[in-house]
Amino acid sequence: MKTLGAFATFAALVILPISGCGYPHHAFRDRSEFRRAHEDFRRAGWEAREELRRARQDVQRELRQAREDFRREMRQAHRELRDEFGRW
């Protein structure tokens, strides 16, 4: 979502003024404003990649835990079944 917001900001500040959409003057008369907008855009991309990496790690951790829980429950059910039929 941050990436989309960063792209919308970038488009509003850079693309629309350059394309001549009735904007009265060029938004970036000096390069510092352009550099600042570019850096903001890069930072938003970096933050989005970090969020995705953390989410992927969380999902992998949850899947690993669910797999371990399932195996533990299956071993316990197998023991109980073996004990139950072993008595007969």
C-alpha positions in Angstrom: 0.0 0.0 0.0 2.9 2.3 0.7 4.3 1.6 -2.7 1.0 2.7 -4.3 1.0 5.9 -2.3 4.6 6.6 -3.2 3.8 6.1 -6.9 0.7 8.3 -6.7 2.9 11.1 -5.1 5.6 10.6 -7.7 3.0 10.8 -10.5 1.4 13.9 -9.0 4.7 15.7 -8.5 6.6 14.6 -11.6 4.5 13.1 -14.4 1.5 15.4 -14.3 3.5 18.7 -14.4 5.7 17.4 -17.2 2.8 16.2 -19.3 1.3 19.6 -19.4 -2.0 19.0 -17.6 -2.6 22.7 -17.0 -0.1 23.0 -14.3 1.1 26.7 -14.5 4.8 26.1 -13.8 7.3 23.3 -13.8 7.3 21.7 -10.3 11.0 21.0 -10.3 12.9 24.1 -11.2 15.9 22.9 -9.3 17.2 19.3 -9.0 16.9 19.1 -5.2 13.1 18.8 -5.3 13.4 16.0 -7.9 16.1 14.3 -5.8 14.0 14.5 -2.7 11.0 13.0 -4.5 13.1 10.3 -6.0 14.6 9.4 -2.6 11.1 9.3 -1.1 10.0 7.0 -3.9 13.1 4.7 -3.3 12.5 4.7 0.4 8.8 3.7 0.0 10.0 0.8 -2.3 12.5 -0.3 0.3 9.9 -0.2 3.1 7.5 -2.3 1.0 10.2 -4.9 0.3 11.0 -5.0 4.0 7.3 -5.5 4.9 7.0 -8.3 2.4 10.2 -10.0 3.7 8.9 -9.8 7.3 5.4 -11.1 6.2 7.1 -14.0 4.3 9.2 -14.9 7.4 6.1 -14.8 9.6 4.2 -17.1 7.2 7.1 -19.5 7.1 7.4 -19.6 10.8 3.7 -20.2 11.2 3.8 -23.0 8.7 6.7 -24.6 10.4 5.0 -24.5 13.7 1.8 -25.9 12.3 3.7 -28.8 10.7 5.4 -29.5 14.0 2.1 -29.4 15.9 0.5 -31.7 13.3 3.4 -34.2 13.5 3.2 -34.2 17.3 -0.5 -34.8 17.3 -0.2 -37.6 14.8 2.5 -39.3 16.9 0.3 -39.0 20.0 -2.7 -40.4 18.1 -0.6 -43.3 16.8 0.6 -44.1 20.4 -2.9 -44.0 21.7 -4.2 -46.2 18.9 -1.3 -48.7 19.4 -1.9 -48.7 23.1 -5.6 -49.2 22.7 -5.4 -52.1 20.3 -2.3 -53.6 22.0 -4.5 -54.2 25.1 -7.0 -56.4 23.2 
